[in-house]
Amino acid sequence: MRKSATAARQFVVCVKNEGYAASLEKRKIYVVLADSAAATHDQIRVIDESGEDYLYPKSFFVSISLPHPVRKAVLTAA
């Protein structure tokens, strides 16, 4: 059985934004886009405040698990 697009998404919360204050808000939830090349450099690709996806240090984020209704709400707002 295939996971739905909502279930397959990974989410992180920003815990650090030094040097990227205009692009990242601390304590905000961000959607992660898969990027295996970025992972090899300890970076992740997220959709930031500009609405575009960019690479950031993985250490700026903590991975989180959200209940389905919250996941759906976050994706709808994104």
N, C-alpha and C positions, 0 to 999 in steps of 0.2 A: 504494500500500500504506500502510495506517495504522500509525503507531507505537503500540506498547503503552503502557499507562499508566506502566509502570516507566521506559521509555525517554524519555517526554515530560517527566518531572519534572526540575526544575532544583534543584541543590544549591549551598549556599554554606557557607563556614566563617567563623565569627565571629572577627574579629581585634581587636575593640574593643567594650567594653561599659560605658563611663562613663555613669553614671546609670541603668543597667539591670542591675546585677550580679545581682539576684535573678531576672531574666528571661532573661538571656543568659549562656552560658558561653564564655569565650575558647577557641579551638581546637576547638570542637564543630561538627559538621556539622548544618545545618538544611535543612529542605525549604522551598522557596519556593512560594508560591501566586501565581498570576497576578493582577495588579492594575494595570491600565493607568493608573488615576487616581493611584495611589501613585507610579508611575514618573515622572509629570510633576512630582512634588515631590521627586525624588531620594530616594524611600523604597522599601522592599520589604516585602512581607508574608510573615512566616515563622511557623511553628508554634514557639512558644517553650517555656520550661520549665513553663509552666502547662498546656500541652497545647492552648492556644487560639492562634488566629492574630492577630497584631498587626503594626502598621506600625513599622518602625525605619529609621534613616538608612541609606541604601545604603552609605555609607562604612564602616560597621561590619562589612561582609562582603566576602569575595572569592569569586567564582564558581569552582566546581571541577567537574571532569569525573571521574566514577567508572566503573570497569569494571562491566559488567553484574552479576556476582555480588555486588559490594559495594553497588551501587545497590539490588538486591533485598533484601539484608540490612538496609540502612538503612531502607528502606520498611517492612519487616516489623517492625522494632524501634520504629518511630514510632507 
